[in-house]
Amino acid sequence: MDPRRLTQQSDGPTLQMNSSIPTAFGSLYIGEGVVAHGVAIVPGQAVINGEFHGTMDANDVQIRARGIVSGTTNAEFISVDGQINDTVQATNTLTIGNNGTVSGDISYGSLEIAKGGELIGSLTHI
């Protein structure tokens, strides 16, 4: 059975998912095998399990184990179990998991790094 179901509501169509993929208004999910280029303005949560190249502004960014993000990323919260490169700004918390790699020009409010996580580049506490 397809976990997706498109329903019509008074304010337009809504995609409902039966999984852990974010479906709240303003959320973005890039799945494994998907490569996206461009600008993403995400008022909610962005979950990356594929590749994103460009500029992303979000409230919360989660880069999963197979996720790769390059370019400029600005968010209040950034959690990395994959890779993020170039310019990274976490105004609140940057969390790097045990398989996560963050490299480039990195700004953060607070920083958490699990054993095995990598942080490479210039650091600025904001």
C-alpha positions as CSV (number, residue, x, y, z in Angstrom):
1,M,0.0,0.0,0.0
2,D,1.3,3.5,-0.9
3,P,2.0,5.4,2.3
4,R,0.8,8.7,0.6
5,R,-2.7,9.8,0.4
6,L,-3.8,13.1,-1.3
7,T,-7.0,14.6,0.2
8,Q,-8.9,17.7,-0.7
9,Q,-9.6,20.2,2.1
10,S,-11.2,23.6,2.0
11,D,-7.8,25.3,1.8
12,G,-6.4,23.1,-0.9
13,P,-4.9,19.6,-1.3
14,T,-3.0,18.1,1.5
15,L,-0.6,15.2,1.3
16,Q,-0.9,12.9,4.3
17,M,1.9,10.4,5.0
18,N,2.0,7.3,7.1
19,S,5.6,7.5,8.1
20,S,8.2,9.6,10.1
21,I,8.7,12.0,7.2
22,P,7.7,15.5,8.2
23,T,4.4,16.7,6.7
24,A,3.7,19.8,8.6
25,F,3.2,23.0,6.8
26,G,6.5,24.5,5.7
27,S,8.5,21.3,5.9
28,L,10.9,19.8,3.3
29,Y,12.1,16.3,2.8
30,I,14.7,15.3,0.3
31,G,14.9,11.5,0.1
32,E,17.7,9.2,-0.6
33,G,18.7,9.3,-4.3
34,V,17.3,12.8,-4.8
35,V,19.7,15.6,-5.8
36,A,18.3,19.1,-5.5
37,H,20.0,22.5,-6.5
38,G,18.7,25.9,-5.7
39,V,17.3,28.0,-2.8
40,A,15.1,26.6,-0.1
41,I,13.3,28.8,2.4
42,V,11.8,26.3,4.9
43,P,9.7,27.8,7.8
44,G,9.6,24.5,9.5
45,Q,11.9,21.4,9.4
46,A,14.1,20.3,6.5
47,V,15.1,16.6,6.5
48,I,17.9,15.7,4.1
49,N,18.6,12.1,3.2
50,G,19.6,12.9,-0.4
51,E,21.7,15.8,-1.7
52,F,21.0,19.5,-1.5
53,H,23.3,22.1,-3.2
54,G,22.6,25.8,-2.8
55,T,21.2,28.1,-0.1
56,M,18.9,26.8,2.7
57,D,17.2,28.9,5.4
58,A,15.1,26.9,7.8
59,N,14.1,26.7,11.5
60,D,15.4,23.1,11.9
61,V,17.7,21.1,9.6
62,Q,18.3,17.4,10.0
63,I,20.9,15.8,7.8
64,R,20.5,12.1,8.0
65,A,23.2,9.5,7.6
66,R,23.1,9.5,3.7
67,G,22.4,13.2,3.5
68,I,24.8,15.7,1.9
69,V,24.3,19.5,2.0
70,S,26.7,22.0,0.4
71,G,26.4,25.7,0.0
72,T,25.0,28.1,2.6
73,T,22.9,26.7,5.4
74,N,21.2,28.9,8.1
75,A,19.0,27.5,10.8
76,E,18.2,27.8,14.4
77,F,18.9,24.1,14.9
78,I,21.1,21.9,12.7
79,S,21.6,18.2,13.4
80,V,24.2,16.3,11.3
81,D,24.5,12.6,10.9
82,G,25.7,12.9,7.2
83,Q,27.7,15.8,5.7
84,I,27.4,19.5,5.5
85,N,29.9,21.7,3.8
86,D,30.7,25.4,3.1
87,T,28.9,28.0,5.2
88,V,27.0,26.7,8.2
89,Q,25.2,28.9,10.7
90,A,23.2,27.4,13.6
91,T,21.9,30.3,15.6
92,N,20.9,28.0,18.5
93,T,22.4,24.5,18.4
94,L,24.7,22.6,16.1
95,T,24.7,18.9,16.8
96,I,27.1,16.5,15.1
97,G,26.3,12.8,15.4
98,N,29.0,10.1,15.6
99,N,28.9,9.7,11.8
100,G,28.4,13.4,11.0
101,T,30.9,15.7,9.3
102,V,30.7,19.5,9.3
103,S,33.3,21.4,7.3
104,G,33.7,25.0,6.2
105,D,32.9,28.4,7.8
106,I,30.9,27.4,10.9
107,S,29.0,29.7,13.3
108,Y,27.0,28.3,16.2
109,G,25.2,29.3,19.4
110,S,26.0,26.0,21.2
111,L,27.8,23.0,19.9
112,E,27.4,19.3,20.6
113,I,29.7,16.7,19.0
114,A,29.3,12.9,19.6
115,K,32.4,10.7,19.7
116,G,33.4,10.1,16.0
117,G,31.8,13.3,14.7
118,E,34.0,15.6,12.7
119,L,34.3,19.4,12.7
120,I,36.7,20.9,10.1
121,G,37.1,24.6,9.4
122,S,36.8,28.0,11.0
123,L,34.6,28.3,14.1
124,T,32.7,31.3,15.4
125,H,30.6,31.3,18.5
126,I,27.6,33.6,18.1
